[in-house]
Amino acid sequence: MAEEQNAQQPKFALQRIYLKDLSFESPNAPATFQQEWKPQVNMDLNTENKQLSENQWEVILTLTITAKVDDKSAFLVEIQQAGVFLIEGLNPQQLAQTLGAFCPNLLFPYARETVDTMVVKGSFPALMLQPVNFDAIYAEAVRRKQQAAAGEEAAEAPKH
């Protein structure tokens, strides 16, 4: 009976966090260092996941950070921070939220620290990326998906 209860309990374990890919470019150095440092910083992020085995998932958080001064590129950082997670006993909706929000939330601090280190090593001032609300991003993605599905259903409905 205890085994049956344990089998039904959700399980989550972080098995590994690793840097999958990293790129840093400073195409206009050293001229960039001679300008007043008032950058326009933009961050794009994306997440993806891949099932590795029955209960094992790879989640990849991709960040692309660009900094421009006077419309000239100061630096570009691209990073793929990844993790392998053991996940069992979740329904499809819980699994999707775990992969789309919870896991990226665990990966982000590692990516943020690596980005900051790369920017400093590139001789730029430290770049402390603001925290990201992955739960809100995931909820918005689900809402948009539902709206798109409702729009498709309305378009396919027979007209009288």
C-alpha positions, 0 to 999 in steps of 0.5 A: 500500500505504501508503494502504491501511494509513493507511485502516485506522489509527484516527483521532481528532481534537478539532475544537472544544470549546464551551459549548452551554448555561449557567445559574446561579441563586441563588434565595435570595440574599442570605439565603443569604450570611447563613447559615453556609456548610456546603452539601450539594452534589449533581452529576448528569451525563449524556452524549449524542452525535449523529453529524454526518457519516460521521466527525464526532460531537458529544458533549455533557456535561451537568452539574447542580450543586445546593448547598443550605444548611439544605434551601434552595437556595443555587445551581443550575448547569446546563451543557452542555459540548460538542465536535465530534470526528473519529473514523474506523476504530473498530469499534462497541464502540470507537466507543461507548466513545470517545463514552461515556467518552473524549470526556466525559473530555476535556470535563469539565475545561472544564465544571469550570472554567466551573462554578467560575467561575460559582459564584465570580461568584455570590459563593460560595466556589470549587467544585472538582468532583472528577474523574469516572471516565467509564470506570467509569461507561461500564462500569457502563452497559454492564453494566446494559444487558447485564443488562437484555437478559439479563433480557428474553431470560429473560422471553421464553423459552418456559416448559415 
